[in-house]
Amino acid sequence: MPALGCCVESAVSPPLGYSFLSTPDIFSFGVPPSTNAVPLTTHWSPELSSDLYRVDGWGAPYFTVNSSGDISVRPHGTDTLPHQEIDLLKVVKKASDPINSGGLGLQLPLVVRFPDVLKNRLESLQSAFDYAVQSEGYEAHYQGVYPVKCNQDRFIVEDIVKFGSGFRFGLEAGSKPELLLAMSSLCKGSSEGLLVCNGFKDAEYISLALVARKLQLNTVIVLEQEEELDLVIDISRKMAVRPVIGLRAKLRTKHSGHFGSTSGEKGKFGLTTTQILRVVRKLEESGMLDCLQLLHFHIGSQIPSTALLADGVGEAAQVYSELVRLGAGMKFIDIGGGLGIDYDGTKSSDSDVSVGYGLQDYASTVVQAVRFVCDRKNVKHPVICSESGRAIVSHHSVLIFEAVSSTTTRSQELSSVGLQSFVEKLNDDARADYRNLSAAAIRGEYDTCMLYADQLKQRCVEQFKDGNSDIEQLAAVDAVCDFVSKAIGASDPVRTYHVNLSVFTSIPDFWAIDQLFPIVPIHKLDERPSARGILSDLTCDSDGKIDKFIGGESSLPLHELGSGNGAPYYLGMFLGGAYEEALGGLHNLFGGPSVLRVSQSDSPHSFAVTYAVPGPSCADVLRAMQHEPEIMFETLKHRAEEFMHKEEEEEDDKEVAFASLASSLNQSFHNMPYLAPHSSCCFSAAANSGGYYYCNDENIVGVGAECAIGEEEFWPYCVA
C-alpha cells in the first residue's frame, strides 16, 4: 500500500525508480481474497466442476458431468447404463450444425426434450406411491393427474397419457382450451384416468365437461366457487348427464414461502367450511349428493417439508371423512400440487428453491396421513390423486443458449506523462483530493483511500458537466480510480456475459418471482473456470439479466470465451420444464426457442432425434401482435423500388441491386429474431424443408454420437 502511495504521488514529484502503472508487481501485496473465488488447485477435473456447480445435488439422477467435461443426460435415471448416457454437447452440435455438415441447421436458443426422462419421472412417482400403499397396508390405490398448465406442449401431454396409461394416469384442465386438449388426449389414454376440471367455470366450460362425461371420459367437475354448483345442476339436467362432482376446500394449513400464498383460508380458490356445508345441503335437496365424489385441496407449490405436508393432508382427510358422514358418495382425495423440486441441490426445507424430502418420503407421508385419519374415523380408504406437474416435467427439458461476448469495466492505462497531464488539469479542490489520496495510500488506509478516490472522481465528473474538462480527462480519472481499486483489492471482478436469449421469453419466472434455476456450462467442465459473470440478455430492458444463482451466489463461475477462434460457449438452464414455456412472452418481439426431441437409442449412435422445429420467425412474432408481415414486406419492397430508380446507375445494375435488397428483406422476415450464428447466412435450412422435421416412433431417426462438423451425413425427414 505504501508503494501505491509512492506511485500516486509520483505524478506531482516522481520519486526515483517509480512511474505510474509501470511496476504492477509492487501493488500485489495486501489484497483481500475474493469471497467468490473458484477453488485453486494445481489440477482441474470434471469432478471438481460437478462440485462447483452442484450438479450431483440438483441433477441426480438425470444429469452428471462426464469424463470429457460435458454434461451427460442419464435418460433412465438410476437405471441408465453407461453406454446409454447422452452427451448434451453432441446433441446441441447435431441440432445447430448446418445440414451440409450433417446437422439440422437449427438456431439457438434451443429447448431439448428427453421423453425418456419424462417416462422415468412418471414411473418413479407411481412406484413411490405403490410402495407406500403396499407397505402401509392401504386399501385403495394411487393414480396421478398431470395439470396441463405446467406445459401444454402437444408431445409432452401425449407422452404423459401414453406413458401413464398402464397406471390410470389422467389430466387436469383449468380453462376451456386446456379442457379441449385434455379431452382429445385422453381418448387415447386409460379409461380410468381422471379428467379433473379445475378453474373458474362458466356455462360453456361446464357444458364441455359434461360432453366429456357423455364421451365416457372419467370427468370430475371440481367446484372452485359456490355459485358454480347451480350451473352444474341446471346444465346436467338439461343435458341428461349425471355429473361427477368434486369440491376444492380452503384448508387452514398453509406454508409461509412464496408459493404458500395460494393456500390457506385467504387463498384464491376453494370453498370455506360454511360453503362446503351449503353445497352438501343443496346437492342433497337436488337428489345429487351421491354425485359428490372427490375432495380437492392445495397446500401450495414447493411444499418444503413432510411435516407441513402431513399436517395439510391430515386436515383434508378430516374434511373427507366428514363428507362421508354427511352422506356424500366420496371416492377420491386429490392432494393437488406441491411435490417440490430441489433446484439448488441442498435438500433444505428452509428454502423456496429446495425441499427436504424425496419422492418416497412424500408418497409415504401422504399415504400415512390419509390412512391414519380414515382408520380412526372408520372410513373406507379413498383413491389418492395428486397433481404433481412440476415434479413430473421439470427435469426432462433443458434450455441451451450461447454466450456471444463478455465485457468488463476496464479503464485505460496511464503513463507517467499522462498522469502528470491529468493532475495539471485538475482544479484546486480536485488536486487537494488527489494529494489526500496519495497520503492515505502511503499510510495504508484502505477506506480513506477509497473515500478520496471517489471524491476525486465526483469532482472531475462535475467539472466535465460544467464544460470545464474534456472527455480524455474523464477517462483518466476513471483509470486512476480503477487502478486504486485494483491495488487495494476493492475492484469488482465480475464480468457481464451477453447471451443469445430473452429472459422474459425463456426464463420468465426469474424476472417475475426471482425463481432460481441451475445454470451451468454444458462443456469445458474439465477446465477451471477463470472468470465470474452475470448474464445479460438481448432485450432492451435493464431487467433482462440473470444476476442471482443457486447457492446464494450473485455471479456464476464461467470460462473465457473463444478468443478469435469462433468456438461457441454453451450454457444450459436445467429443471425448467414446468411453466417457463407457457408463461414466456414476446418482449422486444423475441419469440420462443427452437425445439428438439431426443430419445435414447441402444444403437451405436446412442441417441435419436424424433422431432425438430425452428423457433418462431420474425414474421411469426409480428403476426402474433396483429401485424401483417406480407403487407409489410410489400410496402418495404415498393419503397426500395421507388428509391432505387432515383439512383444514377445503369438499369441492369438497379435491377440486380433491387432484387438483392428485396431478397434480403424477405429473408429477414423469415429469420428468427435472435442473433444468427457467425458461420450461417440468414434462414436456416429447416425453413427450406417445410418448416419442421418430424418422425414418429416407428420411423425414428438415429443421430451418431460421433457426429462432427464436416461429416457427410444427410438425414431423411418426413414433413408432418
VORO-768602 format. One record per residue: residue in three letters; y, z, x of N, C-alpha, C in turn. Coordinates in steps of 0.1 Angstrom, whole numbers, plus 5000, padded with zeros to 4 digits. Atoms other than C-alpha are relative to their C-alpha. Example, Ala and Ser with C-alpha at 12.3 -4.5 7.8 and 13.67 -1.06 7.14 Angstrom:
residues 2
ala498850005009495550785123501250005009ser498950004991498950715137501150084992
END
This chain:
residues 720
met498850005008500050005000501350005009pro498850014992502550075028500149865006ala499950144996501649725041500749914990leu499350085010502749585008501550025000gly498649974999506049765012500649925011cys499450084988506549605046500249864996cys499950145003505849265032501149974990val498950025010508149305002501350025007glu498849974993510849455024500449895009ser499750104990510549165048500949894996ala499150105005512448945025501550035004val498649964997515549145034500250015016ser499949994985514849235071498649995005pro501450014997511449095081499650075013pro500549934988509549325105499249905008leu500750094991507849165134498550004996gly501450025003504449025126499649994986tyr500350015014504749025088500849894994ser499350095008505548755064499450004986phe500549985014505248755026498949904997leu501250075004501848645014499349935012ser500750074989500848535049498850085006thr501149924994498448815057499350084988pro500549945012496448875025499050115002asp501149904998493749095041500650145001ile499449864998496249385047500350064987phe499749945014496649435009498750034993ser501349995007492949465001499550144999phe500549865002492649845005500650074988gly499449925010493150094978500049944986val500050065013492449854949499050064991pro501049935009490850034919499049904996pro501050105004487549874910500149974985ser499950055013487349674878498950074991thr501049945008485649854849499149904993asn500950105007484249524836499349915010ala500650084990482849404869498549984997val501450035001479449234869499350075012pro500749924990476949444889499849925013leu500150074987477049354926498650025006thr501349994993473649284941499949885010thr500250104990472549074971499249884994his500850105006470248874948500250004985trp499950015015470748754912498749944995ser501350055006467848684888500249984985pro499950015015467248584852499850144994glu500249865006466148944846501350085000leu498749934999469549074857500949944989ser499250065011471248824833499550054986ser500549955013468948944805500550144997asp499549865002470049304811501549994997leu498550005001473749204814500449964986tyr499750055013473749014781499250074989arg500849925009471349254764499049914992val500850095008469048964754498750064995asp501249945005465949174752500250104989gly499749905010467749414729500249924986trp499750075013469249184702499149884998gly500850125002466948884709498650024997ala501449985002463549034707499649994985pro501050074990461048894698500249855000tyr499950155001462548544694500849945012phe499250064990464848494724499850085013thr500249944987464348554761500649915011val499550084989465648434795498849965008asn501250054993463048214812500349995016ser499950004985462448174850501049895005ser499050104996464747864851501450054998gly498749955003467648074839500649944988asp499650055013467747914805499650104989ile500549925011467448084771498849934994ser501250065007464048024756499850064986val500349965014463148044719498550024999arg501449975002459848214710499849994985pro500050035014459248054676499150084991his500949925008456348274665500150145004gly499849864997457848594677499050065010thr500949944990455348824695498749925001asp501250085000452548574687500249875008thr499750124992454248304708499250005013leu500650024988452148174736500949955011pro499150054990453748094770500449854999his499850145001453347724765500749954988gln499350045012454947734731501550045000glu498649975000458247864742500949885002ile499150125000461147624737501250035008asp498849984991463847584764501249944992leu498950045009467047574744500949895007leu499250104993468947374771499449864998lys500750135002466347094768500249954986val499750055013466847084731501449954998val498750055001470547054735500249875007lys499950124993470246784761499449884991lys500650115009467946584737500949974989ala499150025011470446624709501249925005ser498750054996473546534729500049885010asp500150124992472346274754500149874992pro499850135007473245914745498649944996ile501250065004470545714727499449925011asn500550094990470245474756499550085012ser500649914990469345774778498950094994gly501149925006466645904754500450114991gly499549905008468846134734500349964986leu499650035014470146144698501549964998gly498650045001473846094706500850094990leu499349915009474846394685501150075008gln498849944994478246554692500050154998leu499949865002478746924697501350034994pro501049895001479247184683498849964992leu501350035005475647194672499350134995val500949895005473547424650498649955001val501450034998469947424660499250104991arg500849925009467547554633498549995005phe501449994996464047674641499250054988pro500749955012461947684609498850095003asp501149914996459047844628500550155000val499449875000461348144633500250054986leu499849975014462248144596498650054994lys501349975006458548144587499550145005asn500449874994457848434611500750114994arg499249905006460648634596499550044986leu500649985014459248594561498750075001glu501349944999455748674572500150155005ser499849864995456948984592500450094989leu499549925011458849114562498950044990gln501149985010455849064539498950095006ser501049924994453449214564500450155001ala499549864999455649524569499850074986phe500149945013455649594531498550014996asp501450005003451949504527499350125007tyr500549894993451149764554500450134994ala499549885006453350024538499450034987val500749995013451849964504498650055001gln501449964998448350004517499950145006ser500149874993448950304540500550114991glu499549895008450850494513499350014986gly500849995013448350424485500949954988tyr499150055010451050244465499249914991glu500950075010449550094433500649884994ala499550135003451749784430500349935013his499950094988452849514454501549985003tyr498750044997455949384471500149854999gln499750145000457449044465501549985002gly498650024996460648924482500849904992val499150095007463648734468501049965011tyr498950044991465948524490501349974993pro498750035006469648534480500649875006val499650134994470648174485501550005005lys498649994995474348274490500050025016cys500049984986473348364526500049875008asn500050134995472748004534499349904990gln500550095011472347734507499549875005asp500550124994471247464531498749964994arg501250055007468647244514498750045007phe501249994993466047264541499650155002ile500349864999466347644545499450054987val500549965013465847704508498649954998glu501350065002462947464506499050065009asp500949944991461347614537499650144995ile500449875004461547964523499150004988val500950025011460047854490498649965004lys501350054995457247674509499350115007phe500749904992456547944534499650134992gly500249885008456748224508499249984988ser500750025012454748064481498750084999gly501349925000451548244492500150144997phe499849865004453148584486501150024990arg499249995012455148514455501550025003phe498649984997458448484472500949924991gly499150065010461348394449501449985006leu498750034996465048314449501050084991glu499049945008468248484438501349915000ala498850085001471348304425501150084995gly498949935004474848424420501149914993ser499150105006476548114405499249894993lys500750115007475747814384499449905009pro500750094991475247574412498950065008glu501149934993473147824431498850014990leu501150005009471047864399499449874998leu500650135001470547494396499149975012leu500850034988469347464432498850095000ala501149915000467147774428498949954990met501050065010465547624396499249895005ser500750124994464847294413499050045011ser500849974989463447454444498750084996leu501249925004461147704426499049924991cys501050085006459547424407498849965009lys501150034990457547374439499550135006gly500449884994457047744446499050074991ser501049925007454848024433500550024986ser499649985014454748064395500450144998glu499749855002455048444400501350035008gly498749974992458148414423501150024990leu498949975008461148564407501249915002leu498750074999464348374399501050114994val499149895004466848664398501549944999cys498750065003470148564382501150115000asn499049904998472948784395501449944998gly498750055001476748754395500650004986phe499350005013479348724367499549884992lys500650105008478048514338500849974988asp499550055013479448304310498949944992ala501050065009477648134281499249895007glu500750114994476847834302498950055010tyr501049944990475248044330498850064993ile501149935007473148244306499149894993ser500850115006472047924287499249935011leu500750064989471047774320498850095005ala501049914997469048084329498950004990leu501050005011467248074295499349865000val500750124998466447704301499050015011ala501049984989464847804334498850084994arg501149935006462748054313499149914992lys500850095008461747774290499149915009leu500750084991460647574320498950085008gln501149924995458147854328500450055014leu499649944987460147984358500250154997asn500049855002459948364362501450065001thr498549984999463648414354500350144994val499549875005465348754351501549995000ile498650005001468948774339500550155002val499549874996470549074356501450034995leu498749975006473449234337500950075011glu499049944990476349294361501150074992gln499049955009478749374332499450034986glu500649965013478049544299500249894990glu499750105010479749254280499049885000glu500950124999477149004292498850024991leu501249985009474449164270500249934987asp499850075013476049034238499749855001leu500250144998475948684252498549975001val501550024998472248724263499350014986ile500749985013471148854228500349884991asp499650115009473148584209499449875004ile500550134996472148284230498549995000ser501550005000468548384234499449984986arg500550025013468148394197500349864995lys499750135004469848064192499049905007met500950094993467547904218498650044998ala501349955003464548094206499250025013val500649964987463748224241500050155001arg500149864998462548574247500450035015pro499649994986464548674278499450125007val500349884991463548904307501450055006ile498749954996466549124314499950115011gly499949904990467449334344501450064999leu498749955000470449554349500350065014arg499649954987472349654380500750134999ala499549865001473050024384501050035012lys499149954990476050164402499550145005leu500549874995474450434423501150095006arg499149914993476250734437499949995015thr500350014986474750674471500849885006lys499350114993476850464495500150035015his499749964986477450434532501449975004ser498650004997480650464550500549895008gly499650114992480650154571500749894992his499350115006482449824564499349954988phe500850065011479649694543499750094989gly500349915010479350004523501050004988ser499050015010482449914503499649944987thr500650065012480349714479499150094992ser500949915007478350014468500750124995gly499549885005478850344451500649984986glu499550005014480550434418501149904998lys498950095002483550214425499749865006gly500450134995481549914437500449884990lys499550115007482449564425499149974988phe501050035011479249514404499350124995gly500949905006476949714382500550084989leu499749915012476849954353499950145004thr500049854999477650324352498850054991thr501149945008475150564337500349994985thr499650015014477150564305499749864994gln500250145004477050184303498549974999ile501450035001473350184310499450064987leu500549945012472650414281500449924988arg499650085011474750194258499249874999val500950125000472749884269498750034994val501349965005469550064262500050014985arg499949985015470650164227500249864993lys499850135006471849804219498849925000leu501250074999468649654231499050054990glu500949945010466649904210500449964986glu499650045014468749824179499749854998ser500350145001468149454186498549965000gly501450024999464449494189499649935013met500350074987464549384226499950095011leu500049914989464149694246498849975010asp501150044991460849554259500449895010cys499550114991462849274275500650065013leu499449944988464449514299498950045010gln501249984992462049504328500450025015leu499749994986464049514361501250095002leu498949924996466349764377500549955014his499450064987468649624405501150105005phe498949924994470949814429500249955014his499750054986472649754462500850115007ile499349894993473550034486501149945009gly499050064991475449794509499349935011ser500650074989474749544536499950085013gln500149934987473649664571499950154998ile500349865001472249994559499750065014pro500149964986472550194592498750085003ser501149914997469650444588499050014989thr501049985010466450514570500350124991ala499649895008467850844558500949964989leu499250055011470550674538499249914991leu500950095008468050414526499150094991ala500949915008465650694514500850064989asp499149935010468550864496500349914988gly499650095011469650554477498849954992val501250055007466150424469499550124991gly500449895008465250774457500850024987glu499149995011468250784434499749894990ala500450115009467350444420498750024993ala501349975006463750544414500150104989gln499849905011465050834393500549924988val499550085011467050584372498949924994tyr501150085005464050364369499150084991ser500949915007461850654357500750044986glu499349975012464550744331499949884990leu500150125008464550384318498649994993val501450005005460750404314499950114989arg500149905010461150734295500749964987leu499350045011463650574272499449884992gly500850105007461150304262500249865005ala499850144995462250004283498649955006gly501250064995459449764294500149985015met499750014986460149834331498849965008lys501050054992458149644357500449995015phe499550034986460349574388501150105004ile498849934995462649774410500549915012asp499450104991464949534430501050085009ile499149924992466449724460501149935006gly498950084995468849444468499949975015gly499950034985470049364503500150135007gly499849884992470849604531499150015012leu500850004988468049544556500849945011gly499050044990470149524587499549935012ile500350074988470249324619500650075012asp499549934988470649474654500749895008tyr499250104993473449244666500350035015asp499649974986474149434698498850055008gly501249964992470649544708500050155003thr499949864997471549914708499150094991lys500849935010469350014678500650144996ser499249895003472050254668500350014985ser499649995014472750394633501450044998asp498649965000476350474642500949875002ser499250124997477550104644499849914988asp500150105010478349834619499249885005val500750124995476649584642498650035005ser501449964996473349764647499450094989val500749915009470749964628499050085008gly500949924993468550244638498550004996tyr501450015004465250114625499549865001gly500650135000462849824624499549964987leu500550045013461149624597499050104994gln501049915005458249864594500650134995asp499349885004460450164593500749984986tyr499350035012462450004565499049994988ala501050025011459449904544499350134996ser500649875002457750244548500950094992thr499149915006460850424538500249974985val499950045014461250224506498850044992val501249975008457650254495499850154998gln500249865001457550624502501050064990ala499049945009460750694483499749974985val500450045014459650494452498850084995arg501349935004456150644452500250154997phe499849855001457351004456500650034986val499449975013459650984425499149964989cys500950055011457250784403498850094998asp501149915001454351014411500450144994arg499549875006456451324403500349984985lys499750025014457551164370498949944992asn501150055007454151034362500349864994val499750145004455450674361499249905008lys500850114993453450364369500949945011his499350064989454450224403500549864997pro499450145002456849924399499749915011val500050104989456649604418501350015007ile498849994991459149634447500549865004cys499450134996461549344453501150045010ser498849994991464249304480500749875001glu499350124998466949054486500650005014ser499649984986466949074524500449875007gly499750134995468748744531500550005014arg499550004986470548844563498850025010ala501249974991467248974578499149885001ile500950125000465448654568500549885008val499550134995467748374580500850025013ser499149994988469948524608499549945013his500550034987467648464637499749855002his500650134998466548114630501049895003ser499050104997469847934636500850055013val499249984988471747904669501149905001leu498850084999475247774673500349975015ile499850044986475747574705501449945001phe498850074998479147484718500350005015glu499750024986480747384751501350065004ala498749964995483447544772500549885008val499550124994485547254783501050025011ser499149974989488147424805500350155000ser499749854999489347764817501450015007thr498649984994492847894826500150145004thr499749874996494148194843501550005004thr498649994996497748314849500150015015arg500050014985498148204885501449965004ser498750034996501648214899500049935014gln499950074987502848004929500150115011glu499949914989502648154963501449975007leu498750024993506048214981499850025015ser499949984986506648165017501150105003ser498949904997508948405036501349944998val498850075003511648145033500350004985gly499950005015511048114996500450134994leu499749875005511148484991501450045004gln498649974995514348515012501049944990ser499150075009515948254989500050064987phe500149935013514748434958500950125000val499249885000516348764969501549975001glu498550034998519648604979500649964986lys499450045013520048464943500050114990leu500049895009519448804927501450064998asn498749925001522448984912499850145005asp500149874993523249334924499050094994asp501049915006521149514898498649965003ala501350054997518149294904499650035014arg500349974986518449334941499750155003ala500349854999518549714937498650024996asp501449985005515349694917499049955011tyr500850054990513849484945499850105011arg500049904989514749744972499250124995asn500849885005513350024950498549974999leu501450045000510149824945499450015014ser500550004986509849794983499850155005ala500249864996510450164988498850074994ala501249945007507850264962498749955006ala501250064994505350024978499750075013ile500249944987505950185012499450144998arg500549865003505350534997498650004994gly501450005006502150414980500050054985glu499949955014503450504945499749884990tyr500550115008501450264922500949984988asp499450005013503050354889501549965001thr498650034997506650344903500249865004cys500050144995505950014920500049914988met500150095012504849854887501350014991leu498849985008507850004869501249925005tyr498950084994510349844893499749855000ala500450155001508449514893500349954986asp499750045014508649504855501549994997gln498550005002512349594856500649885007leu499550124993513049324882499749884992lys500350125008511249064861500949994988gln499250005012513149164830501449965003arg498650044996516549134848500049855003cys500050154996515548784861499949924987val500150085012514548674826501350004992glu498750005006517848794812501049915007gln499150094992519648614840499849864996phe500450145003517748294831500549974986lys499650025013518548334794501549984999asp498650015000522248374802500549875007gly499650134993522148044821500550025015asn499549974986522848214855498949995010ser501250024991519448134870499349874997asp500850125003517247834873498550034998ile501549985003513547784864499250035012glu500749964988512547804900500150155003gln499849854998513948154903499150084990leu500949945010512048244871498550005005ala501450014994508748114887499850095012ala500149924988509548304919499850154996val500249865004509848644901498650024995asp501449995005506548574884499150015012ala500850004988505048514918500050145007val499849874994506448844932499250104992cys500649905009505249044902498549995000asp501450025000501848884902499450055013phe500549954987501448954939499950155001val500049855000502349324934498850054992ser501149955009499849354905498749985007lys501350024993497049204926499950105011ala500049914988497949414956499650144996ile500349865004497649744936498850004990gly501250015009494649624915500450014985ala499649995014496649604883500049874992ser500050135006496249234876498849994990asp501050025010494249114847499149885004pro500850114995491248904860499449924989val500750075011490248784825500649864998arg499550135003490448414820499849964986thr500250065013490648204789499249885001tyr500850125000487847964784500249934986his499850085012488647684759498749944996val501350045005485747604737500249894989asn499950115010485047294716499450054987leu500549935012484747484684501250054992ser499049935009486747624654499350134996val500549875004486247994649500050014985phe499849995015487447954613498949934993thr501150085006484747694606498650065003ser501449974996481747814625499750155002ile500249854999482248194630501150074992pro498949945008484548294601499950154999asp500049865001483248644599500650085011phe499349934989484548724633501550014997trp498650005003488048624622500350094988ala499649945013487848774587499750155000ile500449855001485949114592499650055014asp500449964987485549144630498550025002gln501450004997481849084628499749945013leu500450044987480349064662498649935001phe501350074998477548824673499849995015pro500350024986475748794706500449855004ile499650134994477348504726499650015015val500750004987475548404758500049865005pro500350134994475548114782498549974998ile501450035002472247924774499349955013his500650044988471747824810500850075012lys499449944988472847924846499750155001leu500349865001471348264839499250055013asp500649974987469648254873501150015011glu498849994992473248264888500850124996arg499149895003475648554890501249954993pro498750045005478548514866501150055008ser499049964991481648514887501350034994ala498749985007484348554861499850074987arg500149955013485148724829501049924991gly499150085008486748544800499950044985ile500050005015487748534763499949854996leu500250145005487048224742501149964991ser498950055008489848024727499649864994asp500550125007489047754701501049895000leu499150125001490647414693501150014990thr499050005010492747524664501450045005cys498749974997496447554664500450144994asp499849875007496247924654499750115010ser500249894990496648234675498850084997asp501249925003493748394657498749935003gly501250084997491448114668499450045014lys500549964987489948314697498950114997ile501049905000487048544704500250095012asp499649904990488148854723499450134999lys500849885001485649114712498549965000phe501350044998482049104722499150134998ile500949895002478949324717500150095012gly499949914989478749634737501450065002gly498649954998482449714731500849935010glu499350074989483549454756501149924994ser498950095004486849274754500049875007ser500250134993485648994777498549985002leu501450044998482448814785499749955014pro500350064987480848754819499649854999leu500250145001480948384825499949945014his500150074987480248124852501249915002glu499050104997482647894869499649874993leu500350135005482947564851499849905011gly500250104990481747254869501349945006ser498750044994484447164894499949855003gly499950144998484846794890498749924998asn501350085001481146704886499749974985gly500250035014481446694848498850074993ala501249935006478446924842500550094989pro499649925011478747084808499650145001tyr500349855000478747464803499850044986tyr500449985014476947554771499950154997leu500149865005477347884752499349994987gly500749995013475247994723500450134992met499849885008476148224694498750024992phe501349975005472948394681500250094987leu500149915012471948574648501149964990gly498950045010474548374628499549914989gly500650095010472148204604500450044985ala499649965013473448404574501550004998tyr498650005005476848344557500949915008glu499050074992478648164586500349864995glu499950145005477947814574500649994986ala499550005014478647894538501450044999leu498649955001481948074545500949915008gly499150084992483347824570500949914992gly499050095007486547644560500349885008leu499650124994488447344571501450025007his498749974994491347504590500249895011asn499650114990493147234611499149874997leu500950115003490646994594498949985010phe501250004992487847084618498850034990gly501249985009484547034599498950075006gly501249934995481147174603499449935012pro500750054988478847124633499049904997ser501250085002476146874638498850094999val501149915003472747004628498749935005leu501250054995469346974644498950104995arg501149915005466047104630498849975010val501050014989463347174657498850094997ser501249935002459747274652499250005013gln500949994989457347394678498849914999ser501250105000454647144688499150045011asp501049964990451447224707499749885009ser500250114991451546884723500750035013pro499349974987452646854759501550005000his498550015001456146784747500650134996ser499649865003456447144734500850024987phe499249985012458847084705500249864994ala499850125007459646824679501350014991val498950005008462746724660499749934987thr500350055013462346674623501249964991tyr498850035007465946644612501250005009ala498850004991469246554629501149934992val498850055007472646494613501350035007pro498749984993476046444629500950084991gly499049935008478846674617500949914993pro499150085008481446564592501049925009ser499050084993483746284604501450044996cys498649985004487546284603500249954985ala499950055014487246074571499450104990asp500749905009484846334556500950124997val499149885002487246624561501349964993leu498850055008490246424549499749984985arg500450025014488346334518499850134992ala500249875006487546694512501350064995met498749955004491246764509500849904992gln499550095010491746484484500849885006his499550124994492946224509499049884998glu500950125001491545864507500149925013pro500050064987490645754542500149855000glu500050155000490045394532501449954998ile498750045003493545364518500950035012met499349964989494945554548499849905012phe500350104989493245304572500849874997glu499350135003494645004553501550015002thr498649984998498145154554500449995015leu499850014985497945204592499849865005lys500350134995496444864597501149904997his498950085005499244704577501250025009arg498849964991501844894598499849945013ala500350064987500144784630500349855000glu499850155001500144424619501449965000glu498650035002503744434609500850015014phe499349984987504944574643499549915011met500650094989502544364664500749865000his499450145001504144044651501450005005lys498750004994507544164663500050005015glu500150004985506344184699500149865005glu499850144993507343894722498849975009glu501250034993503843794731499449874994glu500750115005501643494727499250044988glu500749965012500043474693498550045002asp501449964997496543484707499950145006asp499949864994497443804727500250104989lys499749915011498843954695498850034991glu501149995008495743884676498950095006val501049914992493544044703500450145000ala499549875000495744344705499950074986phe500149945014495844394667498650034997ala501449975003492044364664499550125008ser500449894992491644614692500550134994leu499449885006494044864676499450034987ala500649975013492544824642498650065001ser501349954997489144884656500050145004ser499849874996490345194673500350104989leu499649915011491945334642498750024991asn501249985008488745264622499050105007gln500949914993486745434649500450154999ser499549865001488945744647499750074987phe500349955013488345784610498550055000his501549985000484545784617499650105010asn500449904990484546024647500150144994met499949865003484046394644501450055005pro498649964996487346594647500050075014tyr500149924988486046784678500249915013leu499950074988486546684714498749925004ala501150084997484346394724499550025014pro500549994986482046414755500749915009his499350084991483646284786499349865002ser500850124997480846024790499949914988ser500250085011480945894755501349934995cys498950075005483145654737500050004985cys499849995015484145754702498750024993phe501049975010481545724675498650005006ser501449994994478045834684499149914993ala501050105005475045614678499450054987ala500649955013473945834649500649934988ala499350065011476545684627499649854998asn500550145001475345334635498649984995ser501350015005471945424623499950054986gly500149975014472845504587500550144997gly499449875002474445854592499250115004tyr500849894995471546074599498549965001tyr501450024998467946094610499150104993tyr500949915007465046244591498649955001cys501450035001461346254594499350124993asn500749895007459046454571498950065009asp500949934991456446694584498849925003glu501150084997453746434582500349895010asn499650104991455746204604500950065010ile499149924991457146454629500249925013val499650074988458946314659499950095012gly500249924988457946454693501249985010val499050014990460546534719499550065013gly500549964988459546554755500850115006ala499349894994460446884771500549965014glu499650044987460746704804501049894999cys499050115001463246454790501250035008ala498849984992466146394813500949884998ile499050125001469246164815499449895007gly500550124993468345814823498649964996glu501350035004464945834807500049894990glu500150115009463945514789499150044988glu500749955011462945664756500849984987phe499350025013463845544721499050054989trp500949945011462545724690500149924987pro499950075014461645554657500350104990tyr499649915011463545734630500049924987cys499950065013463345664593501250064994val498749955006466645694574499750054986ala500249945013466545924545500949944989
END
